[in-house]
């Protein structure tokens, strides 16, 4: 991918070339006097690679992170493959928080609450604030709090601008819940990204440490990132500004979980000088399936646009079936 971005074609290497400084350019010009520049320049640039520990690669599942590290191990050798920081957003954030959570008033060995822990903490909050669970279910409160964290809305922000009495109550619940977790030296799953962003925003020395450490930031499934995840990437890449993301705006289906499709639609605005490479060849489907998909998806608003194609042949014709029920639909697909 790095070679496609820089040289316009894929080569037999997966090096990540470091952007040349002006001094590099002057040194090359001096060394290459009288030589055919393209022939001599290419090997020098190709081998000017990033060190494995200067790369942060983020995926959305532990399985994908494990597969990525395994593939890197085969390509680069086991040692260099293991030196690449390949993990999920949450795992990457845990590592950063274990180093500096005390700056935010948490112990470095903070506890990570699971769903049951969250519910127990929220029940105590309800007792404290005399909230009736029948009026405001605990599951609803935890969901709303998670969405606010995805959008980087702090309890203070929520309290300052309630639109109605129910939102005002929700803001109080949010604040009390966060105070209870902090008092217990704990964070929930959504806190991991939220507090890492706060840490990087509020402490310049921490931000500069990671911006210096990570020369390259790579993100998979970028169409599924939230406001908080975008801000995290933006902060981490603020030093070298080398960002490579992979995503498909046509596959953005997780808005209900906080995903913000604008992250991928506005990528070139967020990262000036970015180049978009459309990967339009499909290796799984036949042309009949892709033609049908292209005809449907082209009517969507808010997409970058692409036309999928394949070399797999026409395949079977697409047919439609009107099911009588969900069960009927499932049976038809499975048989």
C-alpha positions in Angstrom: 0.0 0.0 0.0 2.8 2.4 0.9 4.4 1.9 -2.5 1.2 2.4 -4.4 0.7 5.6 -2.5 4.2 6.9 -3.2 5.1 5.5 -6.5 1.8 4.9 -8.2 2.4 1.1 -8.5 2.9 -1.9 -6.3 6.4 -3.3 -6.1 7.8 -6.5 -4.7 8.3 -5.1 -1.3 6.2 -3.9 1.6 8.6 -1.3 2.9 7.1 1.9 4.3 9.4 4.6 2.8 10.0 7.6 5.0 9.2 11.0 3.3 12.4 12.6 2.1 13.7 15.7 3.9 15.2 18.6 2.0 18.7 17.5 3.1 18.0 14.0 1.7 17.1 15.5 -1.6 20.3 17.6 -1.7 22.4 14.6 -0.7 20.8 12.5 -3.4 21.4 15.2 -6.0 25.0 15.4 -5.1 25.5 11.6 -5.1 23.7 11.1 -8.3 25.4 13.6 -10.6 25.8 12.0 -14.0 23.6 9.1 -13.2 20.2 8.2 -14.5 18.1 9.5 -11.6 15.1 7.2 -11.7 17.4 4.1 -11.9 19.5 5.2 -9.0 16.9 7.0 -6.9 14.5 4.1 -6.6 16.7 1.7 -4.6 17.7 4.5 -2.2 14.1 5.4 -1.5 12.9 1.9 -1.3 15.3 0.9 1.5 14.7 4.0 3.5 12.2 2.1 5.6 10.2 2.8 8.8 11.3 0.9 11.9 8.7 -1.6 13.0 8.1 0.0 16.4 7.4 3.4 14.7 4.3 1.9 13.1 0.8 1.8 14.8 -1.7 -0.4 13.0 -5.2 -0.4 14.3 -8.0 -3.0 13.6 -11.4 -3.5 15.1 -11.1 -7.0 16.4 -8.5 -9.0 18.4 -8.7 -11.7 15.8 -7.9 -9.3 13.0 -5.0 -7.8 15.0 -3.6 -11.3 15.6 -3.9 -12.2 11.9 -2.1 -9.0 11.0 0.8 -9.7 13.3 1.1 -13.2 12.0 1.2 -12.0 8.4 3.7 -9.3 9.3 5.8 -12.0 11.0 6.0 -14.0 7.8 6.8 -11.0 5.7 9.3 -9.2 8.0 10.5 -12.0 10.2 9.0 -12.9 13.6 11.0 -10.3 15.6 10.2 -7.3 13.4 6.6 -8.5 13.0 6.1 -8.5 16.8 7.7 -5.1 17.1 4.9 -3.5 15.0 2.1 -2.2 17.3 -0.9 -4.0 15.8 -4.0 -4.0 18.0 -7.5 -2.8 18.4 -8.3 0.8 19.3 -9.1 -0.3 22.9 -6.0 -2.3 23.4 -3.8 0.5 22.1 -5.6 2.9 24.5 -5.1 0.6 27.4 -1.3 0.6 26.9 -1.3 4.4 26.8 -3.5 4.7 29.9 -1.4 2.2 31.9 1.5 4.5 31.4 -0.2 7.9 32.2 -3.6 7.3 33.8 -2.4 8.9 37.0 -2.4 12.3 35.2 -6.2 11.9 35.0 -6.7 10.9 38.6 -6.8 7.2 38.0 -4.4 4.5 39.2 -2.2 3.1 36.5 -3.5 -0.4 37.4 -7.1 0.8 37.0 -9.8 -1.9 36.7 -11.8 -2.2 33.4 -15.5 -2.8 34.1 -17.4 -5.3 32.1 -21.2 -5.0 31.5 -22.1 -6.6 34.8 -19.8 -4.2 36.7 -21.4 -1.3 34.8 -24.9 -2.3 35.8 -23.9 -2.7 39.4 -22.3 0.8 39.4 -25.4 2.3 37.7 -27.8 0.7 40.3 -25.8 2.5 43.0 -26.1 5.7 41.0 -29.9 5.2 40.7 -30.1 4.8 44.5 -28.1 7.9 45.1 -30.2 10.0 42.7 -33.5 8.3 43.5 -34.0 7.4 39.8 -36.8 4.9 39.1 -35.5 2.2 36.8 -38.9 1.8 35.3 -38.8 5.4 34.2 -35.2 5.2 32.9 -33.9 1.7 32.3 -30.3 1.1 33.3 -29.6 -0.3 29.8 -30.9 2.9 28.3 -28.7 5.0 30.5 -25.5 3.0 29.8 -26.3 3.2 26.0 -26.7 7.0 26.1 -23.6 7.5 28.2 -21.6 5.3 25.7 -22.8 7.4 22.8 -21.9 10.6 24.6 -18.4 9.2 25.1 -18.2 8.2 21.5 -18.9 11.9 20.6 -16.5 13.2 23.3 -19.2 14.8 25.3 -18.1 15.2 28.9 -20.5 15.1 31.9 -19.8 18.8 32.3 -20.8 19.5 28.6 -23.9 17.4 29.0 -24.9 19.3 32.2 -24.4 22.7 30.6 -26.9 22.3 27.8 -29.8 19.9 28.6 -32.6 20.3 26.1 -35.3 19.0 28.4 -35.8 17.6 31.9 -35.1 14.0 30.9 -31.8 15.0 29.3 -31.0 17.0 32.4 -31.6 13.9 34.5 -29.4 11.9 32.1 -26.6 14.3 32.4 -26.7 14.0 36.2 -26.7 10.3 36.0 -23.7 10.5 33.6 -21.8 12.7 36.0 -22.6 10.5 39.1 -21.7 7.3 37.1 -18.3 8.7 36.1 -17.6 9.9 39.6 -18.4 6.4 41.0 -16.1 4.7 38.5 -13.3 7.1 39.2 -13.8 6.6 42.9 -13.4 2.9 42.4 -10.3 3.4 40.2 -12.2 1.9 37.3 -13.0 2.7 33.6 -15.6 1.1 31.4 -14.9 0.0 27.8 -16.0 3.3 26.3 -13.8 5.2 28.8 -10.7 3.7 27.3 -10.8 5.7 24.1 -12.5 8.7 25.7 -9.9 9.2 28.4 -7.0 8.5 26.0 -8.2 11.4 23.8 -8.5 13.6 26.9 -5.0 12.6 28.0 -3.5 13.5 24.6 -5.5 16.7 24.4 -4.7 18.0 27.9 -1.0 16.9 28.3 1.3 18.2 25.6 4.3 16.1 26.7 2.2 12.9 26.5 0.9 13.9 23.0 4.4 14.7 21.8 5.8 11.4 23.1 3.4 9.4 21.0 3.5 11.7 18.0 7.3 11.2 18.0 7.0 7.5 18.5 4.5 6.7 15.8 5.8 7.8 12.4 3.0 5.9 10.6 -0.6 5.3 11.7 -2.7 2.8 9.8 -6.4 2.1 10.4 -8.6 -0.7 9.0 -12.4 -0.5 8.6 -12.2 3.3 8.8 -15.8 3.7 7.8 -16.7 2.3 11.3 -14.8 4.9 13.3 -16.5 7.2 15.8 -15.8 10.9 16.6 -13.6 9.8 19.5 -11.6 7.3 17.3 -11.1 9.9 14.6 -9.8 12.4 17.2 -7.5 9.8 18.6 -6.0 9.1 15.1 -5.7 12.8 14.4 -3.8 13.4 17.6 -1.5 10.4 17.2 -0.6 11.3 13.6 -0.1 15.0 14.4 3.7 14.7 14.4 4.6 13.0 11.1 1.2 13.2 9.5 1.6 9.9 7.9 -1.9 8.2 7.9 -3.1 5.3 5.8 -6.7 4.1 6.3 -8.6 1.4 4.6 -12.4 1.6 4.5 -15.5 1.4 2.4 -18.1 4.1 2.7 -20.7 1.7 1.2 -20.2 -0.6 4.1 -20.9 1.9 6.9 -23.7 0.2 8.9 -22.7 0.9 12.5 -24.0 4.4 13.0 -26.2 3.1 15.8 -22.9 2.1 17.6 -21.4 5.5 17.2 -19.8 5.2 13.8 -19.5 8.4 11.8 -19.4 8.0 8.1 -18.2 11.6 7.7 -14.8 10.4 8.9 -14.1 8.6 5.6 -16.1 11.0 3.4 -14.1 14.0 4.6 -10.8 12.3 5.0 -9.0 14.5 2.4 -10.2 17.6 4.3 -9.1 16.2 7.7 -5.6 15.2 6.3 -4.5 17.7 3.7 -2.6 16.2 0.8 -4.2 12.8 1.2 -4.5 10.6 -1.9 -7.5 8.3 -2.4 -6.9 4.9 -4.1 -10.1 3.1 -5.1 -9.8 -0.7 -4.9 -12.6 -1.6 -7.3 -11.6 -5.2 -8.4 -13.7 -7.7 -6.5 -12.3 -11.2 -6.1 -15.2 -13.0 -4.5 -18.3 -12.2 -6.5 -19.4 -12.7 -10.2 -20.2 -9.9 -12.5 -24.0 -10.5 -12.3 -23.9 -9.9 -8.5 -21.7 -6.9 -8.8 -23.8 -5.3 -11.6 -26.9 -5.6 -9.4 -25.0 -4.2 -6.4 -23.7 -1.3 -8.4 -27.2 -0.5 -9.7 -28.6 -0.3 -6.1 -25.7 1.4 -4.3 -25.3 4.2 -6.9 -28.6 5.7 -5.6 -27.2 6.3 -2.1 -26.3 9.8 -1.1 -23.2 10.6 0.9 -20.7 8.3 -0.8 -17.4 8.8 -2.7 -18.5 6.6 -5.6 -16.9 3.6 -7.2 -17.7 0.8 -9.7 -16.9 -2.7 -8.7 -15.7 -5.2 -11.3 -14.4 -8.7 -11.4 -12.7 -11.2 -13.7 -14.7 -14.1 -12.2 -17.2 -14.3 -15.2 -21.0 -13.6 -15.2 -22.0 -16.4 -12.9 -25.7 -17.3 -12.2 -28.4 -14.7 -12.8 -29.6 -12.8 -9.8 -33.2 -13.6 -8.8 -35.5 -12.1 -6.2 -37.7 -13.7 -3.6 -40.5 -12.1 -1.6 -40.6 -13.8 1.8 -43.8 -14.0 3.9 -41.9 -13.7 7.2 -38.4 -13.4 8.8 -38.5 -17.2 9.3 -39.4 -17.8 5.6 -36.6 -15.4 4.5 -34.1 -17.3 6.7 -35.3 -20.7 5.4 -35.0 -19.5 1.8 -31.5 -18.2 2.2 -30.3 -21.3 4.1 -31.7 -23.9 1.7 
